[in-house]
């Protein structure tokens, strides 16, 4: 097959290109996406469904190789290993918009792989990965109901920018990653400098026009090089089993779905399901036991989903009895833990997040592992880690490191809260969110808990941040119902999870997940209005616990001092081979970070050690002042006088005539090498030579 390509403009002087048929020809579908000199390969392959599968096993993998940027991997091993945080986040934003576009009951294994081939450090490859995944699936024979478009939108001085360069992103007050069909949004992700709901909605409308161009280009490429779509094998529950389940158990399922407590509700449903398996095993004895049980469980989940959605849509009845705009009960507490620097427990219903704040020195900053991107994103001075243990849902399971979900939830919370942490705050800040209970919106609880914990630690955040999730339930007739503050069941059985975080002034972070193949921008706009009113209520609740950051940094945190020295004195502070600064750190236990502009940050375990280290730094970097008295060490003795080091690296001449108020015959009568003498600076000439006087110092002391 010959290479085919489409080239299209998304903005002035910004062109994208999608081609197929040159490389990766054995893949079911493949394409190369290019913008500038950033080039990415995307492929799609499939395999048969597993015999016991009851879900769609879509796997998306994105990898960056340092060779794409003309670099070697850092560290001892010169081969890329596990995926970086950036790669994991790119996998997630690529997976979420394409997953809803496969038919129900399609359980074939589908694997989308993307590889960054060239990185010009100008354009981020994540939106190229999303677009490439769509094009590869559209070109394949898989039952993908796309294509979709995907782009990034920035905003500088109120103007929207399509796929901003990394330089433009550093100046942008908005970072929106958007994916959708024509006039329908499927996924958004991003952050903003407290933008308004209207500004975010405007950015989505701007992105929608770009998406239309991208979809038209993909359809053109598919017409040239696409494969004929095959008829998919759908693994639907047999009608006779669905009928038998509904006739015998639907009423009991409907009653159980409105039990308020999560554990009570799940226990009741488990009992009904187990009874259904036993009952229908007798009725369908001719079917294989294992396969029958799988079909019964699938059918049971369908009935639970239908009952939950019907109760919400027709009766506006939620599993915990709330109204559609009501928030769950909220409680906040700070200063729970005696040793940590800051702590908070935020609870909303059965969802609980315990967030701990730790303050550290510059050496504690997180260096980015991405091969390209904005320079200011390469080092994180504030970061938030999210942990979701098995006990938070009352289950047992494999205990391992953070998975993709934990990485993604932590990143959303981090982006949302980072906007209010001052850039010039001298400490590096780490928040850890430990989820104590989960029944919906744990990432939003982490945002609220992190805000409270930071204020408890005394971090001077510019404004409190809160987060809330809005859900959606629809039916085939087009009826829609928005739900504020969704439960786990409403997330699982509903159609949308739209998370929005922000201050009273505006939005700082957002994320949209859909199970539908897109919703209108108008409907998402209404959801934003819901999240705004809910966010203000939550901020009021948080203010009742702690309204503003504590006036002082936590007494448990290490003490810090920031001083400025003459940059020419940095060498004197460090000393030959690092001798001076190493002596200070070894003897005081302090951590000292020196910047090129002369800024010195000193951190120590207590104020006593901090002052000692601070004084020694000042001693090493101080400049001699005329009229000031010093206690100095005699370095060299000559016939005409002695050279005295009054501050580290700074010597002056103590002439024999200035040693005493009487005539001194021999310098050694007054001092020898290694002795300490009190002297006064009486002159510094233009060349910097210093004249000292012991006689004047003694007169001043007397």
N, C-alpha and C positions, 0 to 999 in steps of 0.2 A: 504494500500500500504506500502510495506516495505521500509525502508530507503535505498536510493542509494546515492553513493558519488563518486566523482572523485578527485584525488590528483595529482598535477603536480608541476614541478619546473619551476620557471621563471628566476632563477639565482642561482649561487652557494650558498648553505645553505639558500635559500629562497623558501619556499614551500607554495602553496595556495591550498585550499580545498573548493569545492562546493558540498553541499549535499541537498537532497530533500526527503520528505516523512515522516519526523519525527514530525515536528511542523507546525502549520498553514495549516492543511490539507484541510480546507474548502475554501481556497483561490483558484482562478482560476489557478494560478501558484505561487509557493513559493520555496524559497531556503535559505540556510544558507551559507554564505561565511566566510571563516576563513583565516587569515594570522597571524602567531604568536599566541598570545592570544587575538587578536582583532577579535571579532565575530559579524556578522551583519545578520539580517533577512531581506529579500526582498520579497515582495508579489505583485501580479498583479491581479486586479479584473476589471470587466467591467459591463456596463449597457446599455440599449437601447438608441439610439439616440433620442434627443428631437425633437419634431415635427417641430420646427422652426429653427433648428440648421443649420448653413452654414459653420462650421469649425470643426476641430478635437479637442474635449475637453479633452486633456491629462492633467492629474494632477499628479505631482510628489511631494512626501512629505518625508522628511528625518528628523528623530528626534534622539537626544542624551539624554539619561537619566543619571543623575549623579550616579545612582546606578550601571551603567555599569563600572564605575571606582572605585567603593567602596567609594563614597563620598556623602555628603548631598548638596543640593542646597544652595547657599549663600542667604543672605537676610532674611527678616522676614517670607515670605511665603515659606514653604518647599515643594513646588510642582512646577514642570516645567510649564512655561506658554507659551507665544508666542515664535516662533522660534528665535533662536539667529542668528546673522550675519553669523556665520560659517554654521549653518544648512541651511539658505537660499541659500548661495553660493553653497553648496553641491547639493541642489535641482536643481539649474540651470545647473550645469555641468552634472547632470544625465539626465535632460530633453532634453538637446540640441542634444546629439548624437542618442537618440532613436526616437525622433519625426519624422525625415525624413524617417524612416523605416516602416511606415504604408502607405497603398495604398491611392491614391487620392480618395476623396469622402467617406472615412471611417469616420463616425461621431459618432460612439458609444462612450459613456463615458468610458474612461480608467483611472484607478487610480493605480499608483504605490506607495507603501508605504514601507519605509525602517526604521528599528529600530536597533540602536546600542545596542547589548546585553552585550558585554564585551569589555573593552578598556584597553590594556596593556601599554598605553602611549609610545608605541614604533612605531606603524604603524598608520598612519592617515586612517580613515575609508572612506574618500570620494571616493577613487578609488574602494574600496570594494562595496560601494553603487552603483556605475556605473556598475560594473561587475554583481552585484546581480540583478539589475533591468533588465539587458539583459537576464540573466539566467532565472529569473522568467517569463518574457514574452516568452522566447523560450520554456519553459516547458508548458505554457498555450496553450489554443486552439485559442488564438487571432492571427490575421493576421500580426504578427511581422516578418519583413523580415530580421531578424538577424540570429544568435547572433553577438554581437560586443565584442571586447576586450577593456580593459581600464587599464592603468597603469600610474605611475608617474616615471619620469626619472630625476635623479640628475646628477651632474658632479663635481667630485673632482679631482684636478690635471690633468684635461684633460681626465679623465676616466668616462664613463657613468655608472650610477648605477640604477638598476631596483628597484622600490618601496623602496627608501631609508628610513631608520629609522629616527626618529626625531633627533637623534644625528647626523646622516649623513647629514640630511637636513641643520642643522645649519652650516655645513662646506661647503655646496654645492654652486657653483656659478650659478646654473641653477635649476629651478623648473618648469618642464614641466608636465602637466596633459594631457594625450593623449587618444583618443578613436577612434576606426575605425574598418573597415572590413579588411580582408587580402589584403595588398598592397593598401589600400585606407584609407585616413584619413577623418574623419567626424568632429572631434572637437579637438581643442587644447586650452589650457588656461595656463597662467603662467607668470613667471618673470625671469629675468636674470641679472647678474652683467655685463652689456654691452657686451654680447656675440656676436659673429659674426653670419651672416646668415648661413654660412657653419656649424658652431657648432650646431645651432638649427636644421638644416636639418639633420645633423648626428644623433642628439638625436631622431628625429622622425623615422628615419630608424631603429635605435636601438629598439624603442618602437614597431615598426611594427612587428618585429620578436617575441616579447613577446605576442602581440595581436594574432598572428597565433596559438600560443600554447594555449591561453585561449579559442579561438574559437573552436579548436579541442576538448578541454576538455568539453565545454558546449554541443557540438554535441554528444559526447559520453554519457553525462548525459541525454540528451533528448532522445536518443535511448533507454535508460534504463527506464526512468520515465516520458517522455513527453506525453502530450495529443495530440490526432489527431486534426489538424487544421480545424476549421470550415470555411465554405464558407462565406466570409463577405458580408454584404449588403452595397453596395456603392450607395451613394446619388449623382448621376451624373445628370447634367442638361439634360432634354429630348432633343433628337436630333432635333425634329421639332422646339423647341424653339431656340436652338442654330442656326439653319439654318435661321430662320426668323430674328433673331437679326443680324446675319452676313450680310444677303442680304440687310437689310434696313439701318443699322447704322455703318457698319465696316469702310466705307470710312471716315465718320465724326469722328469716334473714332481715326483713324490713324492720322488725321490732328490735333486733340486736344492733342494727346500724345506728340507732339513735340513743344507745346507752352512753351517758356522759363520759365516764372515765375510760382512758385509753386501754389500760390493762383489763378492766371489766369487759369492755366491748370486744377486745380481741379474744379473751377467754370464752365468751359466749359464742362468738363466731367459730372458734376452733371446735367447740363441742358440736355445733350444728354440722360443720364440715365433716368431722369424723363420723357422725351419725349418717350423713349422706353417703359416705364411702361404703359403709357397712350395708346400708339399705339397698343401694343400687347395685352392689356387687351380686346380690341375689337375683335382681331383675335382669341384669345383663351378664349372666353367668357364661354366655358363649364367647365373650370377649376376653382377651388376655388380661390377667389381673393387673399387671404393672401398667399397661397402656390404659386400661379402664380408670385406674386411680388417677393417672395424669389428666385424663379428659374430665373426670369429675371435679378435680381441683381447679382446672382452667375454667370450667363452666361455673363453678361456685364463685370464683373471683369475679366473673362477668356479672353474676346476679348481685353480689355485694356492691360492685361499682354502680350498677344500675339503680339499686335501692338507695344508695347514698346520694347519687346525683338527683334522683327523682324527689327525694325528701327535701333537698336544698332548692331545686328549681320550682317545684309545685307548691311546697309548703313553707319555703324559706326557713326550713328547720335544719340546724347544724348539729353535728354529733354531740357537742357539749352544751347545746341549748341556747347559744348566743344568737343575737340578731346579726344580720349580714354585715353591718358596719361596726359591731361591737368588738372591742379589744378584750382579750383575756385578762384576768387579774394580774397586775404587775406589782412586784416588790423589788426593792433595791436595798443593798447593804454594802458598806465599805469598811475598810480596816478590819477585816476578819482575821488575818494571819499576823502573828506578832513579829516575825523576823523579816518578811519580805518588804520591798520598798513601797509597794502599793497593791491593794487587793480589792476586789468587788465581786459580789454575787448578784447577778441580774436574773430574775425569774419572771416568766410570762406564761401563766398556766403551768403545765407540766414541763415546760422547757426551762432549763437552767444552764447558765454559763458562769463558771468561776474563772475570773480573769486576774492574772498576776502580772504586775509591772516590775521590770528590773532596769536599773540605770547603770550605765558603764562608760568606759572611756572610748576614745576614738578607735582603739584597737579592737573593740567589740563590734564594729560596723560590719555589715554583710556585703561582701563583694559579689557583684553580679557575675553569673556564669554564662551570660549570653554573649554571642560572638559579635553582635552589633546592636545598635540602639542609641538613644540619647545619652550623652555623657553623664548627665545628672542622675540617670537611672542606674549607673554602673556601681554605685556605692549607696547602700541603704543605711541611714542613720536611725530610722524607725522601722521596725518590722513586727509582724504579728503572726504567731503560729497557732493553729487550730487543731485540737485533738478530739477525736470522737471515739471514746472507748466503748466496748461492748455493753458494759453495765448501764450506759446511758439509755439503752432501750430494753434493759432487763434480759439480755441474751448472753449466750456464750458464743465464742468464735475465735478465729485465728488472731493472735496478737503479733503485730508486725509494725513496721514503720508507717509513716503517713502515706495514704493512697491518693489517687488523683482527686477524689472528692474532697479530702481534707486539704490538699494543696489549693484547690480552687476556692473553697469556702474561706480559708485563711487569707488568700489573696484579695478577695472581695472586701473582707473586713479591713484588711490593712490599707487598701487604696482609699477606702471611705474615711478612715480615721486619720490617715497621714496628712490630709489636707489641713488639719487644724493644729498640727504639731509644728511649732516655730522652726524655721530653717536654721536659725542661729542659736538654737538651744544647745549648750555645750555638751550635754550628755548624749550618748547613744541610748536609745530606748527600745526595749523588747517587751512585748506583751504576749502572754501565753494564755489562750482560752481553753480551759478544760471543760468539756461539756458533761455536766452532771446528770442531765435528763433531757430527752429529746422527744418532743411531740410537735414538730414543725418550727421552722425558722430559727435554727440554732446559729446560723451565720449572723442573723440580725441581732440575736441576743448577745453574740460576741462583740458586735459593734457597740451596743449599749454598755455592756460590761467593761469593755476596754476604755470607753470614755470615763466611766466612773472610777476605774482603777488608776488611770492617768491623773485624774484630779486628786485622788487620794494620795498619790505619790508626790504631788506638788509640781507636776509638769504643767507649765503655763499654756495650756491649749487655748486657742483663740476663741473657741466656742464649743459647747457640747454637741455631739453627734448622736443621732438615734437612727435605727433602721426598722423597717416594717415590710411585710410581704403582703401582696394582694393576689388573690386567686380568681379563678373564673370557671363557671360551669355553663355549658351550652347544650342545646339539643338539636335534632335534625330540622326542626321548624325554624331555626334561626334565633330562638330565644336565648338571651344571655343574662347572666347574673354574676356581678362582681362580689367577691368576699374579702373582707378586711381581716388581716391577721389569721392566716390559714393554719389549720391543724395538719398533722401528718397525714391523716386520712383524706383531708380535702386536697392536699398536695398530690397524694397517690392516685386518687380517683378523679381529681379535677383536671382541667385543661391548661392551667397556667400557674406559674410561680414567678411573680414579678416583684423583685426586691429593690427597694429604693432607700438610700441612706442620705442623711443631710442634717444641716443645722436649721435654725429658725430662718436663716437668710437664704438658703438654697441647697441644691443637691450636690453631694460629694461623691457618691458611688451608686451604681445601678447594675442590675442583671435581670434578664428575661429568659425564662425557659418555657417552651410550649410543647404540648403533646398534639396540638392541632397543626395542620399545614398552613399556619399563618392566621393573623387577625388584623383588623383594620387599624390604621393609625389613630382614628377617632376613638375607638374603644380603648386603646392603650392610653390615650390622653385622659380619658375619664378615670382610668385606673390610677394615673399619676395624681389626680385631684384627691382620690381616696387616700393615697399614701401620705400626701401632704397633711391633711387634717389629722390622720392617725399619728404622724410623726410629732406634731405639736403637742398632742396629748401625752405621748411618751416622754418628751422632753420636760414637760411639767412634772411628771411623776419622778423623773430622775433628779430634778432640781429640789424636790422635797427631801431627798437623801443628802445630796451635796450639790450646791448651786454653782460653785466655781472652784478652781484649783486652790489647794491649800497655799497659804502665804509663803511657806518655806518648803524646801525639798525635804523629803522624809529623813528623819534622824538615822534611819537604818541604811540610807544610801551613802555611798562613799562621798566624802567632801571634795569639792572641786573649786579651783581658782583659775581664772584666766588672766594672764598678764601679757603685756606687750613689751618687747625688748627691741633694741636696735638690731635690724637684720645682720649688721656687720658683727654683732656680738654672738651670733649663733655658734660660730666656731669656738669661741671661748667657753660657752656653756657645754658644748659637747666634749671639748678637750681632745688631746691627741689620742686617736684610736677609741674615742668614746669614753675616755678615762673619767672625766668630770661628771658627766651625766650618769654614768654607770655607778659611780660612787654615791651620788645622791639617791638613786633609786634603791641601791642595795642597803644603804644605811637608814633610810626612812620608810622603805616599803612602798613608796609612792610610784605612780605611773605618770610619766612625763611625755607629752606629745608636742613636738616643735614643728611649726609650719614655716614655709619660706618667707612669709611676710613679717615674721617675728612674733607671731602669736604663740604663746606657750600655755598649754592646758595641763594642769597638775591635778591629779586625783589621788586621794589617800584615804585610809580606812577611818581616820578620825581627824578632828580639827587640829590636835596637837601635832600630828605627823604632817598634816597639810601645811601648817605654818612653818614648821622646820624646813620642809622641802621648798616652800615658797621663798623663804629667806635665803636659802642657799642658792637658789636659781638667781635671785636678785644680786646676791653677792658675786656670782660668776659673771654677770652681765652688766653690772653697774659701771658707770663711767665716773672717773675722778672729778671732784668738784672743788674749786678754789674756796678755801676757808673751812673745809670740812676736815674733821679729825678722824683718823683711821688707826686701827691696830693692825700693823703689817709685819710680815716675816722678812728678815734680812736674807737676801739671796746671794749677794756678792759683796765682799769687803775690799776696798782699794785704799791707797795711801791718802787720797783726797776726800774719802767719804765712803758711803755704803749705798747699794741699790736695794730698795725695799719694795716688796710686792704688797701693795696696799689692798688690792682686790685681785682675784685670779686672772692672770695674764696681763696685769697692769703694774708696771714698776715705775718708781720715781727715784731721784737722786737725793739722798740725805747728805749734804755737804758737811764736812767736818766742822765748818764754822757755825752750822745750825744745830749742832748736837747738844749744846748746853749753853747756859748763860755765863760761862767762863771759858777760858782758852783750853781746848782739848789738844793734847800733844799727840796722842795715838788713837786712831779710830777704835782699836780693839779694847781701849779702856772703857768704851761705852757699849759696844756690841760686837758680836761675832756671827758668823754665818749660822742660820737656823734660829737665832734669837727673835723674839717678838718685841717690837718697839712701838710706842705711840707717837704718831707723827701728824702734822697738819700740812695740807696742801697750800703752799703760799704762792705758787705761780704755775701756769701751763702756757708754754709759748705756742706760736703758730704751728710749729712742727709737731706739737703734741707732747713735747718733753715736759716732765713734771718735776717741779722743785718741792722738796719736803723740808719741814723744820720740826725737830724734836723739841727745841727750845720754845717755839711758839705754842706747841701743843701742851707742854707742861705748864706754861703760864696760863693758858686758857682753862686747864683742869683745876689749877689752884684757885 
